[in-house]
Amino acid sequence: MAVFLEFSLFSLPFLAYLLWWRLMGRKPGHEPSQRIVMLAAIGVVCAVAGAAYYGLSRSFERGEKYVPARIEGGVILRGEGVAR
């Protein structure tokens, strides 16, 4: 059930675009406005920049190894990087 929900949420923007294209795309002059295209481009740039920042801020230093999350004494300890 969770896989179906994830797939549905993933495909929702594509289905919305397909619906828009089928309803409005065939009529001349019904392209998306330049404002919408610019906002979408800004959103993509922000998403890529955020992903790059997150990836660079969560990286390990040279020589560290990953210790996965574990349970000790009934408490979940998150994964971390430790020196070798």
N, C-alpha and C positions, 0 to 999 in steps of 0.2 A: 504494500500500500504506500509506503514511504517513497519507493522508487517512482510510482505513478505520480505522486504529488510533486516530487522534484522535477520530473519530466514536464509536468503540466506548467509549473512555474517557469521553467526554462523556455518552453515553447510559446508562452503567452505573448511576448512582444512580437514574435514572428507571425503569429496568428492575427494579432491586431493590425499589423502592417498589411497582411494579405487581405484582410477584410476591407481596410481602407483602399487598397489598390483595386480591388474588385468593384467597390462602390463608386469611387471617384477617379480612379486612374485612367479609365478609358475615355473620359471626357476631355477635350482639349482645354488647356489652361488650368487644370486642377492638379498641378504639381505642388509639392509641399513648399510653403513659403520660405524665403531665404532666412527669416528669423528662426524658424524651426530647424533648418539645416545647420545654422550657426550654433544654436543651443545644443544640438546633438553632437556636433564636433567638439564643443567645449566640454561636454560631459565625457566624451571618449578620452580627451586629453587629460582631464582631471582623474579619471579612473586609472589610466595607465600611469600617471605620475604618482598616484596614491599607492598603487601596487608596487611600483619601483621603490618608493620610500619605505614601505613596509618591509619589503624583501631585504633592502640594504640595512635597515635598522635592526632586524632580527637575526642577522647572520652571526656566525661564530668567528672568533679570532683564529688566526693561524695556529695550528697545533692543538685545538680543542676537539674533543669528540662528544658525540651526542649520547646522553644517558636518557633512555625513554622514561615516560611517566611510570610510577610504581605506587604500590600501596604499602605503607609501613605503619604498623600500629593502628590500623583502621582509618588512616588519613591518606588521601590521595596527594602525592607529591608530583608536581608537574615536571615535564622533561626539561633538561637543562644541558648546557655545554660545560664540560669540566676539562681541566688541563690533563694531558696524558701523563 
